[in-house]
Amino acid sequence: MTPSRAILLTGASSGTGLSSGTGRAAALRLHRAGLPVYATARNVEALEELAAEGVTTMRLDVTDEKSMIEAVERITAEHGAVGTLINNAAYSLNGTIGETPMEEVRRQFETNVFGLSRLTQLVLPGMREQGAGRIVLMSSIFGQFATPGRGYYQATKHALEAIGDSLRHEVAGAGIKVVLIEPSPILGGFVPTSMADLGMTEEQNAGVYRDFWEYFVDWHEAYRDTPRPSGRGRIAVRADAVAKVIERAATAPNPRIRYRIGMPSRLLPRMRWTMGDRFFERFVRLFFPIP
């Protein structure tokens, strides 16, 4: 059985507002490389630009099992199996650990962890049958450490690190490769431009952390997607650069276990190891918004 080359990519809608745009950029790169790409999103209308480029688009909501099953079944019918799954769909939940409503926390994990895990389960039988396959997990620099204000989002990225490492060992014997991608902050990715963009309740906005959230929004101004970013924004990465690495992770004969994109993602693990927890904590308090 010839292994499938078909790529199933989640979260491929255009990068607007609080989306990074990496899914759309990756879908275009892989399509232009001649690979059969199935670009998906909850709202298929958001994929019209990709469809106009000739990319196959489908509706897939990682919190809706029926839509996931239908997508995998279609690709299996047309290509024998999903060759590569790129788990890109995610969103960033803003909120402190103590004040975020638990229903919002559950929704965050349903999208960023549980849906991803279930979709991975759905593609694995076909990959095992053909004796080959690849799972690409979009983690983050914040899969390595955490900061105030997005702890639950960052917890989902920590979860992907564990899932990826465990899964890699479990499926290696079946010829399936598992890759983690850890981008530095992405220009325009999950960047609030106002308090309203935080998506929090009035009670959360007006609580004991109001001053923190106002500074949180201002602090992120450096990471807005502009032609010439300034200050901290100069060490961020662009969606196209991340998409280039996604293509490499999906197509390299022997991909890395982890791709750390940008100087911060490559440097911070070494800093933490060298400095120790106490001094690294001081660095976090000096660099990031702190209540």
Residue, then its C-alpha position, 0 to 999 in steps of 0.5 A: m500500500t502506497p502511503s497517503r500524501a494527503i494532509l488534513l490541516t485544522g484551523a486554516s481560516s485567515g488570520t484576522g483579529l485574534s488569529s495568527g494566520t499560520g494555518r492559512a499560510a501553511a495550507l498555501r505553502l503545502h498546496r503550492a508544493g504539490l501536496p493534496v491539502y484539505a484545509t479546514a475550519r469551523n466556518v467554511e466561508a472563512l476558507e474562500e480565499l484558499a478555495a480560490e487558490g485551488v486548495t480543497t476546503m472542508r468544514l471541521d470543528v474539533t469540538d464536533e465529533k461528527s464533522m471530524i469523522e466526516a472529514v477523515e472518512r472523506i480523505t480516507a475514501e479519496h486517498g486511502a488514509v490521512g497521510t499527515l495531520i496538522n493539529n493547528a486549530a486553537y484559540s487563546l483564552n484570556g483570564t486569571i486562574g482564580e477568576t476565569p469561569m470554569e465553563e470557559v476553561r472547559r471550552q478552552f481544553e475542548t478545543n485546544v486539547f480534547g478535540l485535537s486528541r480525538l482527531t488524532q485518534l481518528v486518523l491513527p488506524g489508517m496510518r497504522e494500516q499503511g505503515a506510515g503517517r505524521i502528526v504535527l502538533m502546534s505547541s508554543i513557546f508557552g508550552q515551556f513556561a507560563t505567565p499571568g493572564r493566559g495560564y489556562y491557554q498555556a496549560t493546553k500547550h503544556a498538555l500538547e508537549a506531554i501528548g506529543d512526547s508520549l504519542r511519539h513512543e507509542v506509534a514509532g513502531a507503526g512508522i508514524k512520526v510525531v512532531l511538536i512546533e514551538p513558535s515564539p510570539i507571532l506578530g498579530g497572533f492572539v494580540p488584543t487591541s482593546m479591553a473588549d478583545l480580551g473576551m472577558t466578562e465585565e466582572q472580570n474586567a472591573g475586578v482586582y486585576r483591572d489595572f493589570w488588564e489595561y497594561f496587558v493590552d498596552w504591552h501587546e501593542a509591540y506584537r501587532d502585525t506591522p511592516r516594521p515592528s519595534g521594541r519587543g516586536r522585533i524578536a517575534v516571528r511572522a505567520d509565513a515563517v511559522a508556515k515554512v517550518i510547518e511545511r518542513a515538519a510535514t515533508a522532511p524525511n526525518p523531521r526533528i522532534r521539536y522545531r523551536i521557531g525564533m530566538p525566544s523559543r530557542l533561548l528561553p529553555r536554556m535560560r531557565w536551565t542555566m538560571g534556575d527557577r528563582f532567577f527565571e521567575r525574576f526574569v518573567r516578572l521583569f519582562f511580562p505584565i504582572p499584576 
